[in-house]
Amino acid sequence: MSSTDFQVDVMRCEEQRYAAMLAGDVSALREIFAEDSIYTHSNGLADDKQGYLNAFSSGEFVYRTIERFDETVKMVDDGAIINGRIRLTVDFKSGPKLLESRFLSVWVKNGPRWQHLAWQSTPIKT
């Protein structure tokens, strides 16, 4: 399989992750995230897989819209690094918020499938 084919596969997985986030699909996210995944939010707080899924399923945050821009994919051995910009509307328990960030999303090949290993986002000052 060529590097381009892997890039297409990874971006398909990234699309599935965002779709699951918008749909509130905890079961899909449980499969998508690697067991040792880490999710670093734009406020600097970080969750492991279970912490993120617990917060997500309890309604601490609900994703309403997700727009991505300027994405690039770099293949590294059995992994992929995606970076770009993202704009999300999220309902928090404290109220709705528009988040605009630069992000880094890391995927790894675990056997025959890709799994999400890490997310890091940094707010864009407007």
C-alpha beads as a LAMMPS data file, in Angstrom:
LAMMPS data file: protein, C-alpha beads

126 atoms
125 bonds

1 atom types
1 bond types

-500.0 500.0 xlo xhi
-500.0 500.0 ylo yhi
-500.0 500.0 zlo zhi

Masses

1 110.0

Atoms # bond

1 1 1 0.000 0.000 0.000
2 1 1 1.395 3.408 -0.935
3 1 1 1.845 6.359 1.409
4 1 1 -1.018 8.098 -0.389
5 1 1 -3.305 5.103 0.276
6 1 1 -2.388 5.229 3.976
7 1 1 -3.116 8.966 4.041
8 1 1 -6.551 8.360 2.538
9 1 1 -7.221 5.607 5.112
10 1 1 -6.159 7.829 8.012
11 1 1 -8.275 10.751 6.832
12 1 1 -11.259 8.400 6.494
13 1 1 -10.698 7.359 10.118
14 1 1 -10.389 10.997 11.173
15 1 1 -13.731 11.704 9.454
16 1 1 -15.300 8.786 11.328
17 1 1 -13.974 10.150 14.633
18 1 1 -15.497 13.583 14.020
19 1 1 -18.783 12.006 12.911
20 1 1 -18.901 9.956 16.132
21 1 1 -18.183 13.095 18.180
22 1 1 -21.056 14.964 16.509
23 1 1 -23.398 11.975 16.853
24 1 1 -22.547 11.443 20.530
25 1 1 -21.534 7.877 19.654
26 1 1 -19.526 6.694 22.674
27 1 1 -19.354 3.102 21.382
28 1 1 -17.719 4.202 18.140
29 1 1 -15.256 6.428 19.994
30 1 1 -14.365 3.557 22.323
31 1 1 -13.273 1.574 19.244
32 1 1 -11.571 4.526 17.571
33 1 1 -9.380 5.528 20.538
34 1 1 -6.323 3.432 21.337
35 1 1 -6.218 2.086 24.909
36 1 1 -3.337 4.421 25.796
37 1 1 -4.735 7.482 24.042
38 1 1 -4.478 10.978 25.490
39 1 1 -6.778 13.881 24.649
40 1 1 -5.396 17.327 25.501
41 1 1 -8.137 19.950 25.411
42 1 1 -7.601 23.548 24.298
43 1 1 -7.754 24.679 27.944
44 1 1 -4.664 22.583 28.710
45 1 1 -6.474 19.835 30.620
46 1 1 -5.845 16.270 29.463
47 1 1 -7.855 13.057 29.642
48 1 1 -6.901 9.467 29.079
49 1 1 -9.301 7.345 27.037
50 1 1 -11.631 6.483 29.903
51 1 1 -11.628 10.021 31.290
52 1 1 -12.560 11.483 27.901
53 1 1 -15.287 8.905 27.299
54 1 1 -16.717 9.438 30.807
55 1 1 -16.835 13.219 30.348
56 1 1 -18.275 12.848 26.849
57 1 1 -20.977 10.356 27.862
58 1 1 -21.979 12.382 30.951
59 1 1 -22.639 15.457 28.803
60 1 1 -19.804 17.617 30.139
61 1 1 -19.460 18.729 26.531
62 1 1 -21.604 18.215 23.431
63 1 1 -20.159 18.928 20.007
64 1 1 -22.563 20.871 17.768
65 1 1 -20.421 21.771 14.746
66 1 1 -16.909 20.928 13.614
67 1 1 -15.119 22.657 10.740
68 1 1 -11.537 21.808 9.749
69 1 1 -9.115 23.785 7.609
70 1 1 -5.596 23.547 6.197
71 1 1 -5.101 19.900 7.159
72 1 1 -1.905 18.071 6.305
73 1 1 -1.017 14.436 6.911
74 1 1 2.492 13.144 7.523
75 1 1 3.124 9.408 7.600
76 1 1 5.717 8.187 10.124
77 1 1 6.458 4.437 10.261
78 1 1 3.182 2.867 11.512
79 1 1 1.695 6.221 12.421
80 1 1 0.255 9.384 11.011
81 1 1 0.304 12.969 12.215
82 1 1 -2.463 15.294 11.082
83 1 1 -2.287 18.992 11.768
84 1 1 -4.435 21.933 10.818
85 1 1 -6.981 24.384 12.156
86 1 1 -10.361 23.599 13.661
87 1 1 -13.463 25.570 14.625
88 1 1 -15.980 23.899 16.923
89 1 1 -19.168 24.929 18.623
90 1 1 -19.463 23.038 21.863
91 1 1 -22.147 23.085 24.536
92 1 1 -20.521 22.902 27.947
93 1 1 -22.436 22.672 31.209
94 1 1 -21.467 26.338 31.676
95 1 1 -22.958 27.239 28.270
96 1 1 -22.123 27.189 24.544
97 1 1 -18.689 28.189 23.313
98 1 1 -16.972 28.704 19.971
99 1 1 -13.474 27.210 19.957
100 1 1 -10.889 28.018 17.293
101 1 1 -7.594 26.166 17.513
102 1 1 -4.628 24.695 15.751
103 1 1 -4.450 20.969 16.324
104 1 1 -2.260 17.916 16.160
105 1 1 -3.972 14.538 15.811
106 1 1 -1.929 11.323 15.997
107 1 1 -2.998 7.937 14.655
108 1 1 -1.239 4.560 14.967
109 1 1 -1.670 1.315 13.126
110 1 1 -2.707 -1.388 15.624
111 1 1 -2.765 -4.628 13.668
112 1 1 -5.080 -4.186 10.694
113 1 1 -6.741 -0.969 11.880
114 1 1 -5.927 2.634 12.628
115 1 1 -6.571 3.968 16.133
116 1 1 -6.460 7.486 17.484
117 1 1 -3.553 7.921 19.900
118 1 1 -3.374 11.618 20.734
119 1 1 -5.034 14.999 20.314
120 1 1 -3.522 18.368 21.194
121 1 1 -5.159 21.689 20.460
122 1 1 -3.978 25.240 21.024
123 1 1 -6.393 28.182 20.896
124 1 1 -5.932 30.710 18.126
125 1 1 -5.960 34.243 19.463
126 1 1 -8.360 36.363 17.458

Bonds

1 1 1 2
2 1 2 3
3 1 3 4
4 1 4 5
5 1 5 6
6 1 6 7
7 1 7 8
8 1 8 9
9 1 9 10
10 1 10 11
11 1 11 12
12 1 12 13
13 1 13 14
14 1 14 15
15 1 15 16
16 1 16 17
17 1 17 18
18 1 18 19
19 1 19 20
20 1 20 21
21 1 21 22
22 1 22 23
23 1 23 24
24 1 24 25
25 1 25 26
26 1 26 27
27 1 27 28
28 1 28 29
29 1 29 30
30 1 30 31
31 1 31 32
32 1 32 33
33 1 33 34
34 1 34 35
35 1 35 36
36 1 36 37
37 1 37 38
38 1 38 39
39 1 39 40
40 1 40 41
41 1 41 42
42 1 42 43
43 1 43 44
44 1 44 45
45 1 45 46
46 1 46 47
47 1 47 48
48 1 48 49
49 1 49 50
50 1 50 51
51 1 51 52
52 1 52 53
53 1 53 54
54 1 54 55
55 1 55 56
56 1 56 57
57 1 57 58
58 1 58 59
59 1 59 60
60 1 60 61
61 1 61 62
62 1 62 63
63 1 63 64
64 1 64 65
65 1 65 66
66 1 66 67
67 1 67 68
68 1 68 69
69 1 69 70
70 1 70 71
71 1 71 72
72 1 72 73
73 1 73 74
74 1 74 75
75 1 75 76
76 1 76 77
77 1 77 78
78 1 78 79
79 1 79 80
80 1 80 81
81 1 81 82
82 1 82 83
83 1 83 84
84 1 84 85
85 1 85 86
86 1 86 87
87 1 87 88
88 1 88 89
89 1 89 90
90 1 90 91
91 1 91 92
92 1 92 93
93 1 93 94
94 1 94 95
95 1 95 96
96 1 96 97
97 1 97 98
98 1 98 99
99 1 99 100
100 1 100 101
101 1 101 102
102 1 102 103
103 1 103 104
104 1 104 105
105 1 105 106
106 1 106 107
107 1 107 108
108 1 108 109
109 1 109 110
110 1 110 111
111 1 111 112
112 1 112 113
113 1 113 114
114 1 114 115
115 1 115 116
116 1 116 117
117 1 117 118
118 1 118 119
119 1 119 120
120 1 120 121
121 1 121 122
122 1 122 123
123 1 123 124
124 1 124 125
125 1 125 126
